[in-house]
Amino acid sequence: MALSQTLPPTQLVPLQVDGLLGLAVLFLILALVAAVLGARGIAGLSMDIAKWLVIIFIVLAVVTFLL
């Protein structure tokens, strides 16, 4: 059964971004859309933010696994 058939349109669940990886994916999508639209400055900045969020996630995951 499709989601639109089970819930009325006013009660659909909005997009939820949880955690560092969710934010990284969000910034990656923003960078891709900005690049397609020709906003190279915003695309580059969004890509840098996504890259750093992934790096922070990996560092925190390694520290968590080691402790």
N, C-alpha and C positions, 0 to 999 in steps of 0.2 A: 504494500500500500504506500502510496506517495505521501510525503510530508504534508503537502497542501491538502490532501484528502483527510488527514487525521486531525489537523489543527486549523482553526479559522485563520484567515490571513492576518488578523490583528494580533494573534498570539504566536506568530512564528518567532523562533529563537534567533536573536541577533548574533552577528559574528563576534565570537569571544576569542581574544588573544591572551593566552596564559603563558607566562614564563619567557625565558630568554629566546628559546627557539621560535616561539610564536611571534615574538616581536621581530626577530631576524627575518622570518618569512614575510612578515608584513612590510618591512623596509625593502626587502628584495623585490616584492611585487611593485611597490611604489617606485623603485629605481627603474624597473623594466617599463612601467607605464610612462614615466617621465622621459626615458630615453626614446621611446617610440614617438612621443609628442615633441621631442626636440629640446627639452629642458635639460641640457647636459650638466649644468651646475647642480641642480636638485638630484639628478640621477647619480652623479658621482658622490655627493654627500650621503645620500641614502644607502648607496652601496658600501661606503666606508662604515656607516653605522651598523649595517647588517653584518659586515665582516667582524667588527669588534664585538658585537653581541655573541657571535658564534665562538670567537676566541675565548671570551669570558666564560661561556657555557662549558667549553671543553676543559678549561683550567679548573673550574669549580667541580666538574664531574670527576676529573682525575683526583683532585684533593679529597673529594667525598669517598671515592673508592679506596683510597689509601688509608683513610682514618677508620 
